[in-house]
Amino acid sequence: MSITMYQASVPVLIRGLANLQTIIGKAQAHAAEKQIDPSVFTGARLFPDMLPLTRQIHIATDTAKGCAARLAAVEAPKFDDVEVTFDELHERVQKTIDYLKTFKPEQIDGSEERSITLKMRTGPIEFTGVNYLLAFVLPNFYFHVTTAYDILRHNGVELGKLDYLGRPSNG
């Protein structure tokens, strides 16, 4: 049995974002329970030269929406990266999930050899669709979701492996 580009992208990204929603929710509840200013968490970093929680979430959502759009050869919506509260971050993640749910398999399947060019600060990077998904999007997406988890866990939010992985499903 083979896996399609759609199966390897959209549902995987939606699941990761749904798990990120859970993680954000637990952090928000923890801040309220412990009477800690939520900005302590949203502005937290693992190390001074790393990006704060808010930017980790911005980048994870940008990576997800950009992936689906590029594989489908459509323009991705622009998010302004202004979300700084837990409620705003929840809304941004949900907006990304809702956007991903608009894609149909036929828009993405067959994009394995599609030429994708990313404009980076260091210059453009060329990919085929499958290489873009497997060698850039998924590692980048999981790096930022993992870093968001790690920032919150490091700051005392009670998170476990299943919060990151989500509950297994057969679907």
C-alpha positions in Angstrom: 0.0 0.0 0.0 1.3 3.5 -0.8 0.8 6.8 0.9 -0.2 9.9 -1.0 1.1 13.4 -0.7 -2.1 14.5 0.8 -2.1 11.8 3.4 1.5 12.6 4.3 0.8 16.3 4.6 -2.6 17.8 5.5 -3.9 15.2 8.1 -0.4 15.0 9.7 -0.2 18.8 10.0 -3.8 19.1 11.3 -3.0 16.5 14.0 0.2 18.3 15.0 -1.7 21.6 15.3 -4.5 20.0 17.3 -1.9 18.7 19.7 -0.4 22.1 19.8 -3.9 23.4 20.8 -3.9 21.0 23.7 -0.5 22.1 24.8 -1.4 25.8 24.6 -4.6 25.1 26.6 -2.7 23.3 29.3 -0.4 26.3 29.6 -3.2 28.7 29.8 -4.9 26.7 32.5 -1.6 26.4 34.4 -1.1 30.2 34.3 -4.6 30.8 35.6 -4.3 28.1 38.3 -0.9 29.4 39.5 -1.9 33.0 39.1 1.1 33.6 36.8 1.0 36.4 34.2 0.4 34.5 30.9 3.0 36.7 29.2 5.6 34.9 31.3 4.9 31.8 29.2 4.1 33.4 25.8 7.4 35.4 25.9 9.5 32.5 27.3 12.5 31.1 25.5 14.6 28.0 26.0 17.8 30.1 25.5 18.3 33.8 25.0 19.2 33.5 21.3 16.1 31.3 20.6 12.7 32.6 19.6 9.9 32.9 22.2 6.9 30.7 22.4 4.7 33.1 20.3 7.2 32.9 17.4 7.4 29.1 17.6 3.7 29.0 17.1 3.7 31.6 14.3 6.3 29.6 12.5 4.6 26.2 13.0 1.3 27.6 11.6 3.1 29.4 8.7 4.9 26.2 7.8 1.7 24.2 7.8 -0.4 26.6 5.7 2.5 27.3 3.4 3.0 23.6 2.8 -0.6 22.9 1.7 -0.7 26.0 -0.4 2.6 25.3 -2.2 1.8 21.6 -2.8 -1.5 22.7 -4.3 0.0 25.6 -6.2 -2.2 28.2 -4.6 -1.4 31.4 -2.7 -1.4 30.9 1.1 -3.2 33.5 3.3 -1.0 36.0 5.0 -1.0 36.1 8.8 0.4 39.2 10.4 2.2 37.5 13.3 0.6 39.8 15.9 -0.8 37.1 18.2 0.7 37.3 21.7 -2.0 36.1 24.1 -3.0 32.5 24.7 -6.5 33.3 23.2 -4.9 34.8 20.1 -2.5 31.9 19.7 -5.4 29.5 20.0 -7.3 31.4 17.3 -4.3 31.4 15.0 -3.8 27.7 15.3 -7.5 27.1 14.7 -7.5 29.4 11.7 -4.7 27.3 10.3 -6.5 24.1 10.9 -9.6 25.5 9.3 -7.5 26.5 6.3 -5.9 23.1 5.9 -9.4 21.5 6.1 -10.3 23.3 2.9 -7.8 21.2 0.8 -9.0 18.2 -1.0 -6.7 15.2 -1.8 -6.9 15.9 -5.6 -5.3 19.4 -5.0 -2.2 17.9 -3.5 -1.9 14.4 -4.8 0.5 14.3 -7.7 2.6 17.1 -6.4 5.6 14.9 -5.8 7.6 16.4 -8.7 6.2 19.9 -8.5 8.9 22.5 -8.5 8.8 24.5 -5.3 11.1 27.5 -4.6 11.5 29.0 -1.1 12.9 32.5 -0.9 15.2 32.5 2.1 17.4 35.2 3.5 20.4 33.3 2.1 18.9 32.9 -1.3 16.3 30.7 -3.0 16.1 27.0 -2.3 14.7 24.7 -4.9 12.7 21.5 -4.0 10.6 18.9 -5.6 7.2 18.6 -3.9 8.1 15.3 -2.1 11.5 16.6 -1.0 9.9 19.9 0.2 7.4 17.9 2.3 9.8 15.3 3.7 13.1 17.1 4.0 11.9 20.7 4.9 8.3 21.0 6.0 7.9 18.1 8.4 11.2 18.5 10.2 10.7 22.3 10.4 7.1 21.9 11.6 8.0 19.4 14.3 11.0 21.4 15.4 8.8 24.4 16.2 6.0 22.4 17.8 8.6 20.5 19.9 10.2 23.8 20.9 6.9 25.2 22.0 6.3 22.1 24.1 9.8 22.3 25.6 9.4 26.0 26.5 6.2 25.3 28.4 7.5 22.1 30.0 10.7 23.9 31.0 8.6 26.6 32.7 6.6 24.2 34.8 3.5 23.4 32.7 2.6 19.8 33.4 2.8 18.2 30.0 3.4 14.7 29.0 4.3 12.8 25.9 0.7 12.1 25.0 0.0 15.8 25.0 2.6 16.1 22.2 1.7 13.0 20.3 -2.1 13.1 20.8 -4.2 10.1 21.3 -3.7 7.3 18.8 -6.4 6.8 16.2 -7.1 4.2 13.5 -8.3 6.9 11.1 
